[in-house]
């Protein structure tokens, strides 16, 4: 159910994005300082093979409609610092090239689009990044669809990264060509979860409601920084393995401190603590690997089901929203030995029809994945960060990972306190 709550929060994010756009559209004082647009887009690409014997695919076909706005408002410091990106929401339909076995996706993704070349205000090359949720109408089934191990759940995370080139520009329409990558997966809330990855090319028309400014005077903002302190609590969900494939909770707390630079870029470091219900239950039930290899875990099930570590965090602050990426170091995660052995192993039937299980080996790659953690997601702040409030509250949705492999999907509630502002001459 947690992933559904995450998607609900994404929908809330979409609501606020659309509300902001609608409020602007209804303003009586529309100027060239800010404008909104609609972008219909057609994509053709290839769904990549997710696993051995993955179903055959024809061309992947996608249709997108993006609603967004340019952020030329002179009061928005973050927009000036980022060379005036566009922001908005994309609604998408995807046919992965095999409707019966892989199916279709219906996606909603908030996005931000940056100008890559900073030498000119009006350039033609942009980077587009979107992160949101998708509904998939076809899933893995051990009996009827055993070779699609990419998607197991109806509700999934979706991610999109594209490079756009504007090849024809006019007052009302920009024609663009795009190349990029698309991804769908459930954040380790059900297995198998190989994920759907695609490469695609697109053609789109950016339909502008208002003319963009030609000679836009970029406002001058003084350099500044603030020290901040932040804390959060979170509840996540994941599964342990295909054998232990029911969703259970992951509880977490974290605290961090650092600097907010120019009211836009947030950098810091901190610590996290997590408790995994799946780990705890596996130990309490004295399952096979505990009984045979790690019997000492039963002396302290709670302790051996926990994980704590240190992390570095970076965040892009955009009005009410934050795009966050953390990179961490697991100081203590003893149960991951069992986690790895269960998930990196395989099973087969011998000549007598007996099922033989082969466990994963604790090799060098295990050591890296046990050590490195990552976290990526979105935050919604109660008060706009553009006004640099001393205190703020946020709700966040994140994917947590062991290196690059999803560990659990998380919903969090947090608090930020900013200390005195320091201006630089």
C-alpha positions in Angstrom: 0.0 0.0 0.0 3.0 2.3 0.6 3.8 2.6 -3.1 0.1 3.7 -3.7 0.6 6.4 -1.1 3.8 7.5 -2.8 1.9 7.7 -6.1 -0.9 9.7 -4.3 1.8 12.1 -3.1 3.1 12.4 -6.7 -0.5 13.2 -7.7 -0.6 15.9 -5.0 2.6 17.3 -6.5 1.0 17.3 -9.9 -2.0 19.1 -8.4 0.1 21.9 -7.0 2.0 22.2 -10.3 -1.2 22.5 -12.2 -2.6 24.9 -9.6 0.3 27.2 -10.0 0.0 27.1 -13.8 -3.8 27.7 -13.6 -3.3 30.6 -11.2 -0.9 32.2 -13.6 -3.2 31.6 -16.6 -6.0 33.4 -14.9 -3.9 36.4 -13.9 -4.9 39.7 -15.4 -1.4 40.9 -15.5 0.3 38.4 -17.8 3.6 39.6 -19.0 6.7 38.3 -20.7 8.3 37.7 -17.4 6.6 34.3 -17.1 4.7 32.1 -19.6 3.2 28.7 -19.8 3.1 26.1 -22.7 1.7 22.8 -23.8 3.9 20.2 -25.5 2.4 17.2 -27.4 5.1 14.6 -28.1 5.4 11.3 -30.0 8.2 8.9 -29.1 9.4 5.8 -31.0 12.0 3.5 -29.4 13.1 0.1 -28.2 12.2 -1.7 -24.9 15.4 -3.4 -23.8 15.6 -7.0 -22.7 15.0 -7.3 -19.0 16.0 -10.9 -18.5 16.8 -14.1 -20.4 13.9 -15.3 -22.7 12.3 -11.9 -22.3 9.2 -11.6 -24.6 9.8 -10.4 -28.2 9.1 -6.7 -28.8 8.2 -4.6 -31.8 8.9 -0.8 -31.7 7.9 0.9 -28.5 5.4 3.7 -29.0 4.7 6.6 -26.6 2.5 9.6 -26.6 3.2 12.5 -24.1 1.5 15.7 -23.2 3.5 18.1 -21.1 2.1 21.2 -19.3 4.7 23.6 -18.0 5.9 27.1 -17.6 8.9 29.2 -18.2 10.3 30.8 -15.0 11.4 34.3 -16.1 9.9 35.9 -12.9 12.6 38.2 -11.5 11.6 37.3 -7.9 12.7 33.7 -8.3 16.3 33.4 -7.3 16.5 29.7 -8.0 15.4 30.3 -11.6 18.1 32.9 -12.1 20.7 30.6 -10.6 19.7 27.7 -12.9 19.6 29.9 -16.0 15.7 29.9 -16.1 14.7 26.3 -16.5 11.1 25.2 -17.4 9.1 23.1 -15.0 5.8 21.2 -15.2 4.1 17.9 -15.5 4.1 15.2 -18.2 1.2 12.8 -18.8 2.2 9.7 -20.9 1.0 6.6 -22.6 3.5 3.8 -23.5 3.1 0.7 -25.6 6.2 -1.4 -25.0 5.9 -3.4 -28.3 4.1 -6.5 -26.9 0.7 -5.6 -25.5 -0.1 -9.2 -24.4 3.1 -10.0 -22.5 4.6 -6.6 -21.6 1.6 -4.3 -21.8 1.1 -0.6 -21.6 2.0 2.1 -19.1 0.1 5.3 -18.1 2.5 7.8 -16.4 2.5 11.1 -14.5 5.9 12.8 -14.1 6.8 16.2 -12.7 9.8 17.5 -14.6 12.4 20.2 -14.9 14.2 21.1 -18.1 17.6 22.9 -18.1 19.4 24.9 -20.8 22.7 23.0 -21.3 24.6 25.8 -22.9 25.0 28.8 -20.6 26.7 31.1 -23.0 23.4 32.3 -24.5 20.1 33.0 -22.9 18.1 31.5 -25.9 19.9 28.3 -27.0 18.5 25.2 -28.6 19.9 22.3 -26.5 18.1 21.3 -23.3 18.3 18.5 -20.6 14.9 17.2 -19.4 14.5 15.1 -16.2 11.2 13.7 -14.9 10.4 11.5 -11.9 7.0 10.2 -11.0 4.7 7.2 -11.1 3.1 4.9 -13.6 0.3 2.3 -13.8 1.2 -0.9 -15.7 -1.7 -3.0 -17.1 0.4 -6.2 -17.5 2.6 -7.9 -14.9 4.8 -11.0 -14.3 2.8 -14.2 -13.6 4.6 -17.4 -12.9 1.9 -19.4 -14.8 0.7 -17.2 -17.6 3.6 -14.7 -18.1 6.7 -16.2 -16.6 9.3 -14.6 -19.0 8.4 -11.0 -18.2 10.4 -10.6 -15.0 10.6 -6.8 -15.5 7.3 -5.7 -13.8 5.4 -7.4 -11.0 3.2 -4.6 -9.7 0.5 -2.4 -11.2 1.9 0.8 -9.6 5.5 1.7 -10.3 8.1 4.4 -10.2 8.8 6.1 -13.6 11.9 8.1 -14.6 12.7 9.9 -17.8 15.9 11.7 -19.0 16.0 13.3 -22.5 18.2 15.7 -24.5 16.2 18.0 -26.7 17.3 20.0 -29.7 15.1 22.8 -31.1 15.5 22.7 -34.9 12.7 25.2 -35.8 11.7 28.1 -33.6 8.8 30.6 -34.1 6.9 33.0 -31.9 4.2 30.5 -31.0 5.8 27.0 -31.6 9.1 25.4 -31.1 9.7 22.1 -33.0 12.1 19.8 -31.2 13.9 16.5 -31.7 14.7 14.4 -28.6 16.8 11.4 -27.6 16.6 9.7 -24.2 16.0 7.0 -21.7 12.9 5.8 -19.9 12.7 3.5 -16.8 9.8 1.8 -14.9 10.2 -0.3 -11.7 8.5 -0.8 -8.3 11.3 0.1 -6.0 11.8 -3.4 -4.6 8.2 -3.7 -3.2 7.7 -7.0 -5.1 9.9 -9.5 -6.9 11.0 -10.1 -9.6 11.7 -6.5 -10.4 14.2 -6.3 -13.2 12.6 -3.0 -14.4 11.7 -1.9 -17.9 14.4 0.2 -19.6 13.9 1.9 -23.0 15.8 4.0 -25.4 13.7 6.4 -27.6 13.7 9.2 -30.0 10.9 11.9 -30.2 9.4 14.7 -32.1 7.5 17.4 -30.2 5.9 20.8 -30.7 6.2 23.2 -27.8 3.1 25.4 -28.1 3.7 28.7 -26.3 0.7 30.6 -24.9 2.8 33.8 -24.6 5.8 35.1 -26.4 9.1 34.5 -24.7 11.2 37.5 -23.9 14.0 38.3 -26.3 16.0 40.8 -24.3 15.5 39.6 -20.8 17.4 41.5 -18.1 18.8 39.0 -15.7 18.4 40.3 -12.1 21.5 40.4 -9.9 21.4 38.4 -6.7 24.2 38.6 -4.2 26.0 35.5 -3.1 24.8 34.1 0.2 24.8 31.0 2.3 22.9 29.6 5.3 23.7 26.8 7.7 20.8 24.4 8.2 19.8 21.5 10.4 17.3 18.9 9.2 15.7 15.8 10.7 13.2 13.3 9.3 11.3 10.1 10.1 10.2 7.6 7.4 8.3 4.5 6.8 9.2 2.3 3.8 8.2 -1.0 2.3 10.1 -3.8 0.6 10.3 -7.6 0.1 13.2 -9.8 1.1 13.4 -12.3 -1.7 11.1 -14.1 -4.2 10.6 -16.8 -1.5 9.8 -14.1 1.1 7.8 -11.9 -1.2 5.3 -10.1 1.0 5.6 -6.4 1.7 6.9 -5.4 5.2 8.0 -2.1 6.7 11.3 -0.4 7.0 11.4 2.3 9.7 14.0 5.1 9.5 15.2 8.2 11.2 17.9 10.6 10.0 19.5 13.9 10.8 21.8 16.1 8.7 23.4 19.6 8.7 25.1 21.6 6.0 24.9 24.7 3.9 22.2 26.2 1.6 24.1 28.2 -1.1 22.3 31.1 -2.9 18.9 29.8 -1.6 19.1 27.1 -4.4 21.7 24.5 -3.7 21.7 22.5 -0.5 24.7 20.4 0.5 25.2 18.5 3.8 26.0 15.4 5.6 24.4 13.3 8.4 23.5 9.9 9.7 20.6 7.5 9.3 19.2 4.6 11.3 16.8 1.9 9.9 15.0 -1.1 11.1 13.8 -3.8 8.7 10.8 -5.9 9.6 11.8 -8.6 7.1 15.2 -9.0 8.7 13.7 -9.2 12.2 11.1 -11.8 11.3 13.6 -14.0 9.4 15.8 -14.0 12.5 12.9 -14.5 15.0 11.6 -17.4 12.9 15.1 -19.0 12.9 14.9 -19.5 9.1 17.4 -21.7 7.3 20.4 -19.4 6.9 20.2 -18.1 10.5 19.9 -21.6 11.9 22.8 -23.0 9.7 25.2 -20.1 9.3 24.3 -17.2 11.7 22.8 -18.7 14.9 24.3 -15.8 16.9 21.7 -13.4 15.2 19.0 -14.9 17.5 20.8 -13.5 20.5 19.7 -10.0 19.5 17.1 -10.1 16.6 16.4 -6.4 16.8 20.0 -5.3 16.7 20.9 -7.6 13.8 17.8 -6.3 11.9 19.0 -2.7 12.0 21.2 -0.6 9.7 23.0 2.6 10.4 25.4 4.7 8.4 26.6 8.1 7.2 25.5 10.0 4.1 26.3 13.1 2.0 23.3 14.9 0.6 22.6 17.3 -2.2 19.3 19.0 -3.1 18.0 21.4 -5.7 15.5 23.8 -4.1 12.7 25.0 -6.5 9.9 26.9 -4.7 7.9 24.3 -2.8 9.9 21.4 -4.3 13.2 19.7 -3.7 15.0 17.2 -5.9 17.3 15.2 -3.6 20.2 12.8 -4.1 22.1 11.2 -1.2 25.1 8.9 -1.3 25.9 7.0 1.9 28.2 4.6 3.7 26.6 1.6 5.6 28.6 1.4 8.8 26.5 -1.5 10.2 24.2 -3.8 8.1 25.0 -7.3 9.3 21.8 -9.0 7.8 22.8 -8.0 4.3 24.9 -11.1 4.1 21.7 -13.2 4.2 19.9 -10.7 1.9 22.6 -11.1 -0.7 22.8 -14.9 -0.5 19.1 -15.2 -1.0 18.8 -12.8 -3.9 22.0 -13.6 -5.8 21.5 -17.3 -5.7 19.4 -19.6 -7.9 17.7 -23.0 -7.8 17.3 -25.9 -10.2 15.9 -29.4 -10.3 18.2 -32.4 -10.4 17.6 -35.7 -12.2 15.6 -37.0 -9.2 13.2 -34.0 -9.4 14.6 -32.5 -6.2 15.0 -28.7 -6.0 18.6 -27.6 -5.4 19.3 -24.1 -4.1 22.6 -22.4 -4.8 23.3 -19.4 -2.6 25.0 -16.2 -3.7 28.7 -15.8 -2.9 30.0 -13.0 -0.7 32.4 -11.7 -3.3 33.9 -8.3 -4.0 30.7 -7.0 -5.5 28.8 -7.9 -2.4 31.3 -5.8 -0.4 30.7 -2.8 -2.5 26.9 -3.1 -2.4 26.9 -3.7 1.3 29.0 -0.6 1.8 27.5 2.0 -0.5 23.9 3.2 -0.1 22.0 5.7 -2.2 18.7 7.6 -2.0 16.9 9.7 -4.6 13.5 11.4 -4.6 11.2 14.4 -4.3 10.2 16.6 -1.4 7.3 19.0 -1.1 7.9 21.9 1.4 5.0 23.5 3.2 6.4 27.0 2.7 8.2 28.1 -0.5 11.9 27.8 -0.2 12.2 30.9 -2.4 11.3 33.0 0.6 14.1 31.3 2.7 11.8 30.5 5.8 13.6 30.0 9.0 11.6 26.8 9.7 10.0 24.5 7.2 8.2 21.1 7.1 8.4 18.7 4.2 6.9 15.4 2.9 9.2 13.3 0.8 9.0 10.2 -1.5 12.3 8.4 -2.2 13.8 5.2 -3.5 16.6 3.9 -1.3 19.2 1.6 -2.8 22.2 -0.6 -2.2 24.6 1.1 -4.7 22.3 1.1 -7.8 19.8 -1.6 -6.8 16.5 -0.7 -5.2 16.3 -1.5 -1.5 12.9 0.0 -0.4 10.4 2.7 -1.3 9.9 5.3 1.4 7.5 8.0 2.5 9.0 10.6 5.0 8.1 13.6 7.1 10.8 16.1 8.0 11.8 19.4 9.5 14.4 22.0 8.4 15.8 24.9 10.5 17.9 27.6 8.9 20.3 29.7 10.9 21.2 33.3 10.2 21.8 34.3 6.5 25.4 35.2 5.5 25.9 37.4 2.5 29.1 37.5 0.6 30.5 40.6 -1.0 
